[in-house]
Amino acid sequence: MATVSGPRKGLTSPLPVPAGAAGRFLVGLSWAPKEEGPKIRPAIPPLKDEQGHYDTFYFFKLPWFLLRAAVMGVVSIVAPALRRHGIGVSREGRPKNPDPHDLDLFCYILDHDMQVLQLVGPKNAELIDPGKKIYHSGENQTGRDATDAEQIFLETRGLPPEYHYFFFVVKSANRNTMGDIPDGNVRLADSAANANLLQNLMTERAAPPGNSFGYVFCSVFRDGDGWSFRNIDSFAGKEVDWHLLLQALDLQKGLA
C-alpha cells in the first residue's frame, strides 16, 4: 500500500501544532536518482606493455584506435538530438528517455472559498510566500540529500488570515512519469521533532497510471481554532488545471 504511516487515503486527522514559537511543520520529498550506465572512454593504447616491452604492432593499431575515438565522439554529439526526435529506442522498442529523475515539490495556498492565492515551489520567484511563513528549501535534482531532497516549511502561527487551505503537490520536472521514478517518498512531519504524521510512497502501489506526471499528497487546513490534514494520495496527468483539480479533490472530503 502507498501509505506507510498516518491516516489512509481520503481520511482526515487532527494536526497537532508543533512545539516552538513558529508552530512549524514540514513536507519533505525524496526519490531515487537515475543510475547512469557505464561510460566508455576512448583511450590511446600504451606504447609499452606492463613489462616495459615495446608493442611491435603499435603503429598498425593506432589508426584504428583513433578512428574509434572519432566515431564515439560524433555519436556522443549526435545521440541527444536523435533522442529528442524519438529516433533512439530501448531494447524493448520504447523510445529512450535520457532525462534524469527529477521531481519538484509545490504548495498551493487557497482561501476559504478555494481560490488559489499563492504558489510556493522550487523556482527562485516561488521560494517564499509574501507573508514569509511558507518557504521552499530550493531546487534539488539529485533525489537524495540527507532525509529529503526538497522541503517546504509552513509556520502555523502568524499566517495571513486569508490563508486557509494548503495543498502539497509533487510534479515531474521532465518527461519521466511518476511510474518511471523509483522510491518516490513524501512525508508530512513536525519540524521540531522531525516526527512523521503522514508518509506515502508514490511508487509503492502496483503502478501509477502511465500518464501521471503529478501527485497530490495531502492538504492541511484550518479547522476551527486548530488544524487538520487529509491524506489525498491522488495522481494527476500532465496538462492539469490545478485550481479545478484541487477544488474537485476538496469536494471528496466526505466521500472517503
Rosetta silent file (secondary structure, phi, psi, omega in degrees, C-alpha in Angstrom):
SEQUENCE: MATVSGPRKGLTSPLPVPAGAAGRFLVGLSWAPKEEGPKIRPAIPPLKDEQGHYDTFYFFKLPWFLLRAAVMGVVSIVAPALRRHGIGVSREGRPKNPDPHDLDLFCYILDHDMQVLQLVGPKNAELIDPGKKIYHSGENQTGRDATDAEQIFLETRGLPPEYHYFFFVVKSANRNTMGDIPDGNVRLADSAANANLLQNLMTERAAPPGNSFGYVFCSVFRDGDGWSFRNIDSFAGKEVDWHLLLQALDLQKGLA
SCORE:     score description
SCORE:     0.000 S_00000001
   1 L     0.000  160.581 -173.378    0.000    0.000    0.000 S_00000001
   2 L   -78.821  -33.978 -175.310    1.091    3.590   -0.569 S_00000001
   3 E   -86.012  121.167  178.806    0.656    4.931    2.978 S_00000001
   4 E   -86.900  -43.056  178.856    3.466    3.967    5.344 S_00000001
   5 E  -146.575  151.784 -179.408    2.230    5.941    8.338 S_00000001
   6 L   100.615 -178.613 -177.855   -0.737    8.171    9.107 S_00000001
   7 L   -64.909  149.639  179.890   -4.396    8.022    8.048 S_00000001
   8 L   -72.265  171.818 -175.941   -5.246    6.023    4.951 S_00000001
   9 L   -51.718  132.121  176.203   -6.221    7.623    1.648 S_00000001
  10 L    88.804  -11.559 -176.029   -9.155   10.037    1.903 S_00000001
  11 L   -94.342  152.220 -179.181   -9.181   10.271    5.693 S_00000001
  12 E  -110.404  146.629 -179.544   -8.702   13.395    7.792 S_00000001
  13 E  -141.892  147.967  174.851   -6.809   13.657   11.073 S_00000001
  14 E   -61.259  144.849  177.847   -6.130   16.483   13.558 S_00000001
  15 L  -107.002  106.634  177.992   -2.755   18.165   13.056 S_00000001
  16 L   -63.601  130.523  178.866   -1.034   18.796   16.387 S_00000001
  17 L   -68.965  121.896 -177.605    0.564   22.245   16.308 S_00000001
  18 L   -60.914  154.053  177.639    4.322   21.626   16.611 S_00000001
  19 L   -65.884  158.588  179.119    6.195   22.959   19.599 S_00000001
  20 L   107.993  160.277 -175.346    8.076   26.229   19.283 S_00000001
  21 L   -63.137  -33.621 -176.282    7.163   29.836   18.677 S_00000001
  22 L   -85.014  -19.921 -174.864    6.508   29.326   14.949 S_00000001
  23 L    56.867   53.397 -168.405    4.445   26.121   15.247 S_00000001
  24 E   -98.701  136.412  168.937    6.223   24.870   12.148 S_00000001
  25 E  -124.503  170.700 -177.594    5.778   21.639   10.236 S_00000001
  26 E  -136.061  157.024  167.372    7.358   20.458    7.004 S_00000001
  27 E  -119.707  125.789 -176.910    6.630   18.390    3.931 S_00000001
  28 E  -117.808  146.217 -177.501    9.661   16.539    2.569 S_00000001
  29 E  -129.621  136.731  173.987   10.212   14.836   -0.798 S_00000001
  30 E  -147.261  162.460  178.708   12.842   12.339   -1.921 S_00000001
  31 L  -160.799  170.274 -178.895   13.340    9.840   -4.749 S_00000001
  32 L   -85.590  129.236  176.889   15.976    7.540   -6.232 S_00000001
  33 L   -67.537  158.553 -179.594   18.403    9.192   -8.659 S_00000001
  34 L   -75.985  130.770  178.669   18.747    7.735  -12.135 S_00000001
  35 L   -81.390  125.862  178.428   21.550    5.224  -12.463 S_00000001
  36 L   -85.468  143.348  176.699   23.843    6.040  -15.336 S_00000001
  37 L   -71.555  166.986  179.623   25.196    3.259  -17.492 S_00000001
  38 L   -62.043  136.665  178.910   28.912    2.604  -17.761 S_00000001
  39 L   -94.413  128.267  178.835   30.747    5.258  -19.722 S_00000001
  40 L   -94.116  117.409 -178.290   33.125    4.057  -22.387 S_00000001
  41 L  -108.218  119.969  178.462   36.096    6.367  -22.645 S_00000001
  42 L   -64.919  138.857 -178.928   38.313    6.022  -25.699 S_00000001
  43 L  -137.087  141.783  176.049   41.962    5.652  -24.788 S_00000001
  44 L   -75.831  131.111 -178.192   45.161    5.602  -26.802 S_00000001
  45 L   -65.050  147.983  179.500   46.942    2.254  -26.285 S_00000001
  46 L   -70.795  147.888 -179.873   50.237    2.406  -24.375 S_00000001
  47 L   -71.085  -30.893  179.898   53.439    2.203  -26.366 S_00000001
  48 E  -118.404  152.410  175.324   54.898   -0.279  -23.843 S_00000001
  49 L   -84.165 -174.322 -175.776   53.323   -3.197  -22.019 S_00000001
  50 L   -65.678  -23.392  178.947   53.460   -3.766  -18.238 S_00000001
  51 L   -88.326   -0.138  178.881   56.895   -5.382  -18.546 S_00000001
  52 L    87.446   10.097  179.725   58.287   -2.347  -20.371 S_00000001
  53 L   -88.477  140.367  177.543   58.463   -4.026  -23.781 S_00000001
  54 E   -69.624  142.736  177.143   57.575   -2.044  -26.890 S_00000001
  55 L   -82.517  113.669 -175.766   54.473   -3.155  -28.769 S_00000001
  56 L   -59.999  -34.491 -175.520   55.730   -4.247  -32.196 S_00000001
  57 L  -100.415   19.194 -174.403   52.366   -3.617  -33.845 S_00000001
  58 H   -55.326  -49.520 -174.016   51.663   -0.331  -32.030 S_00000001
  59 H   -75.367  -13.606  170.742   51.692    1.888  -35.138 S_00000001
  60 H   -80.536  -33.551 -179.040   49.453   -0.562  -37.000 S_00000001
  61 H   -78.441  -30.955 -171.183   46.883   -0.456  -34.167 S_00000001
  62 H   -56.153  -46.158 -179.939   46.973    3.293  -33.587 S_00000001
  63 H   -58.256  -35.681  179.537   44.869    4.395  -36.627 S_00000001
  64 H   -68.429  -38.957  176.694   42.056    2.037  -35.575 S_00000001
  65 H   -65.139  -41.468  178.993   42.015    3.429  -32.051 S_00000001
  66 H   -65.265  -39.469  178.348   41.953    6.986  -33.392 S_00000001
  67 H   -64.299  -43.990  178.836   39.117    6.126  -35.773 S_00000001
  68 H   -60.583  -41.898  179.303   37.136    4.502  -32.934 S_00000001
  69 H   -64.166  -39.190  179.532   37.640    7.591  -30.741 S_00000001
  70 H   -65.330  -42.943  179.694   36.449    9.854  -33.556 S_00000001
  71 H   -63.436  -43.460  179.820   33.306    7.770  -34.150 S_00000001
  72 H   -63.713  -36.639  177.655   32.466    7.720  -30.448 S_00000001
  73 H   -64.636  -41.835  178.451   32.894   11.487  -30.282 S_00000001
  74 H   -65.410  -42.410 -179.897   30.475   12.024  -33.175 S_00000001
  75 H   -61.839  -41.588 -179.026   27.934    9.630  -31.624 S_00000001
  76 H   -64.561  -27.917  178.843   28.057   11.438  -28.273 S_00000001
  77 H   -81.172  -40.620 -173.641   27.252   14.722  -30.041 S_00000001
  78 H   -81.726  -32.271 -172.640   24.502   13.384  -32.338 S_00000001
  79 H   -55.647  -46.194  179.810   22.765   10.959  -29.922 S_00000001
  80 H   -58.756  -38.711  179.141   20.960   13.597  -27.769 S_00000001
  81 H   -66.689  -37.743  178.400   19.468   15.212  -30.873 S_00000001
  82 H   -64.895  -41.060 -179.376   18.309   11.820  -32.159 S_00000001
  83 H   -64.774  -38.356  179.822   16.668   11.006  -28.824 S_00000001
  84 H   -61.831  -26.957  179.197   14.819   14.334  -28.807 S_00000001
  85 L   -97.849   10.713  174.589   13.266   13.323  -32.122 S_00000001
  86 L    75.950   18.560 -177.352   12.380    9.841  -30.848 S_00000001
  87 L   -82.514  -39.090  178.544   14.934    8.016  -33.014 S_00000001
  88 L   -72.929  135.303  179.459   16.799    6.285  -30.207 S_00000001
  89 E  -132.767  158.179  177.937   14.880    3.329  -28.763 S_00000001
  90 L   -81.832  176.815  178.912   15.410    0.851  -25.981 S_00000001
  91 L   -64.128  -27.490 -179.762   15.788   -2.885  -26.439 S_00000001
  92 L   -82.903    0.134  179.131   12.081   -3.261  -25.739 S_00000001
  93 L    90.212    1.423  177.891   11.289   -0.909  -28.632 S_00000001
  94 L   -87.924  149.025  176.618   10.255    2.052  -26.433 S_00000001
  95 E   -58.580  135.663  177.749   11.796    5.492  -27.048 S_00000001
  96 L   -71.700  142.006  179.063   14.800    6.040  -24.811 S_00000001
  97 L  -116.801  105.434 -177.484   14.392    8.765  -22.220 S_00000001
  98 L   -80.885   -3.882 -175.809   17.709   10.389  -21.328 S_00000001
  99 L   -64.512  141.677  174.378   16.121   12.689  -18.739 S_00000001
 100 L   -72.842  165.268  173.516   17.335   12.316  -15.146 S_00000001
 101 L   -74.643  119.428 -176.808   14.931   11.523  -12.333 S_00000001
 102 L  -149.023  114.499  176.005   13.765   14.924  -11.123 S_00000001
 103 E  -113.449  153.374  178.098   10.696   15.714   -9.022 S_00000001
 104 E  -126.689  145.634 -178.383    9.580   19.093   -7.686 S_00000001
 105 E  -108.625  134.450 -178.013    7.564   19.907   -4.569 S_00000001
 106 E  -132.397  155.617  171.364    4.890   22.625   -4.510 S_00000001
 107 E  -128.549  118.497  174.238    2.424   24.137   -2.060 S_00000001
 108 E   -92.671  125.480 -178.952   -0.797   25.686   -3.362 S_00000001
 109 E  -105.604  122.561 -176.294   -2.234   28.191   -0.885 S_00000001
 110 E  -122.825  156.544  176.672   -6.013   28.741   -1.103 S_00000001
 111 L   -88.112 -173.868 -176.598   -8.521   30.870    0.751 S_00000001
 112 L   -63.118  -27.094 -179.395  -11.692   29.688    2.486 S_00000001
 113 L   -92.759   14.346  176.717  -13.572   29.770   -0.844 S_00000001
 114 L    64.744   35.282  173.282  -10.966   27.520   -2.518 S_00000001
 115 L  -100.975  132.395 -178.086   -9.444   30.297   -4.631 S_00000001
 116 E   -68.889  126.073  179.088   -5.699   30.000   -5.242 S_00000001
 117 E  -102.852  -42.535 -175.571   -3.808   32.851   -3.559 S_00000001
 118 E  -147.789  160.206  173.216   -0.158   31.839   -3.804 S_00000001
 119 E  -130.949  126.736  174.326    2.143   29.106   -5.065 S_00000001
 120 E  -110.121  128.080 -177.241    5.360   28.115   -3.295 S_00000001
 121 L  -153.928 -169.175 -172.656    7.790   25.994   -5.329 S_00000001
 122 L   -80.571  -13.916  179.020   11.448   25.433   -6.261 S_00000001
 123 L   -72.327  153.117 -175.836   11.858   28.358   -8.666 S_00000001
 124 H   -56.389  -38.966 -178.124   13.519   31.487   -7.309 S_00000001
 125 H   -74.390  -10.661 -175.612   10.351   33.566   -7.713 S_00000001
 126 H  -112.187    1.694 -168.112    8.297   30.931   -5.826 S_00000001
 127 L   -64.653  -27.371 -175.523   10.603   30.086   -2.907 S_00000001
 128 E  -146.469  143.605  179.462    8.711   32.042   -0.252 S_00000001
 129 L   -78.492  162.999 -178.988    5.204   33.472    0.104 S_00000001
 130 L   -58.945  -30.370  178.860    4.699   37.234    0.613 S_00000001
 131 L   -78.721   -6.916  178.833    3.892   36.659    4.292 S_00000001
 132 L    59.346   36.924  178.425    7.231   34.823    4.739 S_00000001
 133 L  -115.615  -16.266  177.774    5.541   31.946    6.560 S_00000001
 134 E  -125.245  124.084 -174.243    5.723   29.249    3.863 S_00000001
 135 E  -146.408  150.076 -175.211    9.089   28.642    2.232 S_00000001
 136 E  -103.253  144.939  179.554   10.850   26.124   -0.003 S_00000001
 137 L   -73.017  -17.648  179.003   14.319   24.672    0.573 S_00000001
 138 L   112.991  163.211 -177.636   15.204   25.157   -3.103 S_00000001
 139 L   -61.368  137.008  173.833   15.634   23.105   -6.275 S_00000001
 140 L  -139.668  128.644 -176.888   17.246   19.684   -5.967 S_00000001
 141 L  -113.131    6.511 -176.226   17.789   17.395   -8.961 S_00000001
 142 L   -96.248  -28.749  179.522   19.596   14.504   -7.289 S_00000001
 143 L    96.169  -23.679 -179.957   16.760   12.962   -5.277 S_00000001
 144 L  -134.610  131.041  174.060   18.693   12.413   -2.075 S_00000001
 145 L  -155.747   92.968 -171.335   20.057   14.933    0.404 S_00000001
 146 L    60.682 -116.420 -179.114   20.152   13.507    3.934 S_00000001
 147 L   -85.429  -47.454 -174.824   16.457   12.687    4.575 S_00000001
 148 L  -121.530  147.200  173.283   14.718   14.864    1.974 S_00000001
 149 L   -83.121  -42.055  176.837   15.778   16.282   -1.362 S_00000001
 150 E  -131.773  146.233  178.697   13.251   19.132   -1.215 S_00000001
 151 E  -136.981  148.788  168.716   11.270   20.522    1.699 S_00000001
 152 E  -123.681  129.599  179.581    8.523   23.058    2.238 S_00000001
 153 E  -106.033  141.914  178.134    8.098   24.584    5.687 S_00000001
 154 E  -131.569  121.602  177.370    4.846   26.104    6.974 S_00000001
 155 E   -94.305  115.902 -174.087    4.662   28.221   10.122 S_00000001
 156 L   -76.133  -21.895 -179.466    1.159   27.929   11.554 S_00000001
 157 L   -93.644  131.830  178.612    1.497   30.949   13.860 S_00000001
 158 L    84.868   12.901  177.924    1.223   34.392   12.313 S_00000001
 159 L   -68.110  147.021  171.409   -0.174   33.240    8.969 S_00000001
 160 L   -54.549  136.408 -174.238   -2.205   35.753    6.968 S_00000001
 161 L   -62.191  -23.401 -179.373   -5.843   35.166    7.984 S_00000001
 162 L   -77.958  -13.833  176.728   -6.933   34.602    4.365 S_00000001
 163 L   -75.642  116.882 -175.451   -4.661   31.537    4.076 S_00000001
 164 L  -122.021  -47.261 -179.245   -6.980   28.602    4.764 S_00000001
 165 E  -113.541  144.428  176.785   -6.042   25.517    2.666 S_00000001
 166 E  -132.786  112.950  179.621   -2.569   24.247    1.788 S_00000001
 167 E  -104.560  129.264 -179.584   -2.269   21.536   -0.865 S_00000001
 168 E  -104.845  123.178 -169.314    1.087   19.791   -1.277 S_00000001
 169 E  -128.010  141.353  174.702    1.765   18.586   -4.794 S_00000001
 170 E  -112.753  135.471  178.887    4.635   16.709   -6.476 S_00000001
 171 E  -130.704  144.977  171.820    5.327   17.168  -10.193 S_00000001
 172 E   -73.185  135.041 -176.789    7.732   15.537  -12.611 S_00000001
 173 L   -87.246   -1.991 -178.402   10.192   18.142  -13.873 S_00000001
 174 L  -151.042 -148.098 -174.041   10.678   16.483  -17.269 S_00000001
 175 L   -82.949   -3.391  176.943    9.393   13.648  -19.496 S_00000001
 176 L   -73.126  134.328  171.973    9.545   10.975  -16.797 S_00000001
 177 L   -80.892  170.528  178.997    6.169    9.841  -15.488 S_00000001
 178 H   -62.377  -30.929  179.275    5.673    9.175  -11.803 S_00000001
 179 H   -73.984  -15.988  179.445    5.978    5.453  -12.529 S_00000001
 180 H   -79.787  -16.991 -170.744    9.424    5.950  -14.109 S_00000001
 181 L  -107.687  110.872 -176.329   10.925    7.283  -10.880 S_00000001
 182 L   -77.530  156.860  172.670   11.558    4.666   -8.172 S_00000001
 183 L    60.147   33.613  174.520   11.342    5.176   -4.420 S_00000001
 184 L   -67.791  121.294 -173.430    9.299    8.376   -4.566 S_00000001
 185 E  -132.093  130.423  178.658    8.693    9.252   -0.934 S_00000001
 186 E  -136.582  141.209 -172.861    6.803   12.240    0.519 S_00000001
 187 E  -143.359  151.021  172.292    6.077   12.958    4.167 S_00000001
 188 E  -110.961  128.009 -172.908    4.365   15.434    6.492 S_00000001
 189 E  -144.417  153.771  168.092    6.272   15.934    9.730 S_00000001
 190 E   -67.111  122.319 -174.880    6.590   18.018   12.872 S_00000001
 191 L   -67.104  -36.436 -177.302    9.559   20.239   12.059 S_00000001
 192 L   -70.420  -47.652 -177.300   10.887   20.406   15.615 S_00000001
 193 L   -91.181  -12.313 -175.191   10.772   16.677   16.390 S_00000001
 194 L    55.022   36.951 -179.763   11.082   15.515   12.743 S_00000001
 195 E   -99.525  127.027 -177.134    8.331   13.008   13.535 S_00000001
 196 E   -72.868  131.672  172.578    6.229   11.858   10.574 S_00000001
 197 E   -97.684  -27.167  178.229    2.496   12.432   10.761 S_00000001
 198 E  -153.502  135.443  177.601    1.913   11.059    7.257 S_00000001
 199 E  -142.029  124.197  178.653    4.232    9.243    4.854 S_00000001
 200 E  -121.153  140.869  171.602    3.328    7.982    1.381 S_00000001
 201 E  -101.262  113.653 -171.949    5.373    6.015   -1.120 S_00000001
 202 L   -68.913  -26.952 -178.108    4.280    7.245   -4.531 S_00000001
 203 L  -112.176   19.441 -179.189    5.505    4.190   -6.432 S_00000001
 204 L   -77.450  -30.813  179.494    4.708    1.527   -3.822 S_00000001
 205 L   -67.370  172.608 -175.443    1.395    0.585   -5.439 S_00000001
 206 L   -49.882  -48.225  175.009    1.375   -1.842   -8.414 S_00000001
 207 L  -173.409  130.546  172.658    1.972    1.025  -10.841 S_00000001
 208 L   -62.608  158.231  176.715    0.907    4.669  -11.028 S_00000001
 209 L   -53.608  142.868 -173.934   -1.173    5.494  -14.113 S_00000001
 210 L   -62.215  -23.693 -178.655    1.037    5.594  -17.203 S_00000001
 211 L  -103.810   20.588 -176.641    0.217    9.218  -17.963 S_00000001
 212 L   -86.817  118.971  176.961    0.708   10.530  -14.418 S_00000001
 213 L  -116.164    1.584  179.253    3.119   13.451  -14.199 S_00000001
 214 E  -142.264  163.634 -177.479    1.783   14.846  -10.931 S_00000001
 215 E  -150.541  124.445  175.841    0.771   13.655   -7.478 S_00000001
 216 E   -94.270  114.698 -174.064   -1.377   15.367   -4.847 S_00000001
 217 E   -80.989  -63.853 -176.086   -0.008   14.286   -1.481 S_00000001
 218 E  -158.614  168.839  171.238   -2.165   15.923    1.179 S_00000001
 219 E  -122.267  143.672  172.249   -3.974   19.052    2.268 S_00000001
 220 E  -117.630  136.298 -174.999   -3.506   20.949    5.524 S_00000001
 221 E  -150.995  156.267  175.434   -6.284   23.321    6.545 S_00000001
 222 E   -66.584  139.186 -178.740   -7.657   25.429    9.354 S_00000001
 223 E  -138.263   90.070 -173.137  -10.216   23.535   11.434 S_00000001
 224 L    66.979 -126.791  177.495  -11.918   25.849   13.925 S_00000001
 225 L   -89.344   -2.406 -178.124   -9.190   27.127   16.227 S_00000001
 226 E  -118.633 -153.751 -176.658   -6.872   24.283   15.261 S_00000001
 227 E  -137.006  151.319  173.631   -5.534   22.454   12.214 S_00000001
 228 E  -138.280  166.535  175.246   -6.239   19.208   10.392 S_00000001
 229 E  -140.195  154.839 -179.396   -4.746   17.346    7.443 S_00000001
 230 E  -129.772  133.601  176.020   -6.110   14.895    4.882 S_00000001
 231 E   -80.211  107.209 -176.915   -4.289   12.136    3.037 S_00000001
 232 E   -89.049  -49.797  172.119   -5.270   12.717   -0.613 S_00000001
 233 E    51.780   60.751 -175.135   -2.854   10.308   -2.356 S_00000001
 234 E  -135.725  133.764  179.092   -4.040   11.027   -5.900 S_00000001
 235 E   -87.816  157.565 -179.126   -2.174   11.063   -9.234 S_00000001
 236 E  -137.954  160.147 -179.523   -2.693   13.658  -11.963 S_00000001
 237 L   -80.402 -164.680 -175.651   -1.911   13.990  -15.659 S_00000001
 238 L   -86.912  -49.862  179.575    0.478   16.345  -17.424 S_00000001
 239 L   -94.324   96.435 -171.898   -1.797   19.129  -18.626 S_00000001
 240 L  -124.243  134.472  166.342   -3.719   19.924  -15.453 S_00000001
 241 L   -86.351   96.274 -171.684   -5.782   22.887  -14.328 S_00000001
 242 H   -64.472  -32.729  178.800   -4.577   22.643  -10.748 S_00000001
 243 H   -60.383  -49.043 -179.406   -7.138   25.112   -9.442 S_00000001
 244 H   -67.438  -39.743 -179.208  -10.045   22.986  -10.699 S_00000001
 245 H   -63.304  -45.794 -178.947   -8.411   19.722   -9.663 S_00000001
 246 H   -65.539  -36.859  174.865   -7.792   20.862   -6.095 S_00000001
 247 H   -61.386  -44.043 -179.663  -11.355   22.134   -5.810 S_00000001
 248 H   -64.438  -40.130  179.291  -12.645   18.750   -7.012 S_00000001
 249 H   -66.216  -35.098  179.225  -10.439   16.869   -4.563 S_00000001
 250 H   -66.608  -33.236  179.597  -11.672   19.037   -1.694 S_00000001
 251 H   -67.159  -17.001 -178.187  -15.274   18.155   -2.544 S_00000001
 252 L   -86.847    3.498 -175.077  -14.397   14.492   -1.977 S_00000001
 253 H   -56.181  -39.770 -177.325  -13.619   15.005    1.722 S_00000001
 254 H   -88.654    6.404 -175.218  -16.889   13.492    2.893 S_00000001
 255 H  -101.631   -5.357 -175.487  -16.793   10.583    0.436 S_00000001
 256 L   -72.336    0.000    0.000  -13.896    8.574    1.875 S_00000001
